[in-house]
Amino acid sequence: MAPVGALLAAIAAYVLPDTGTFYNLLWANLGTFLGAVCFLVAALLSRRTIGADEPAAAPGSVAA
């Protein structure tokens, strides 16, 4: 869904050569916002949690 928002923003942000204005600034901003929200949701859903019973790795140690 995020790439769709980015694509929508890119198309809407097209500058018309004759007038020098954006094709549709509202959709450009909404598409950018939609893409950002989708990436944020994906990042929150893919977070890893460390359980309380797992010991923390010592600084400089290599994980097995």
Secondary structure, 3 states (H helix, E strand, C coil): CHHHHHHHHHHHCCECCCCCCECCHHHHHHHHHHHHHHHHHHHHHCCCCCCCCCCCCCCCCCCC
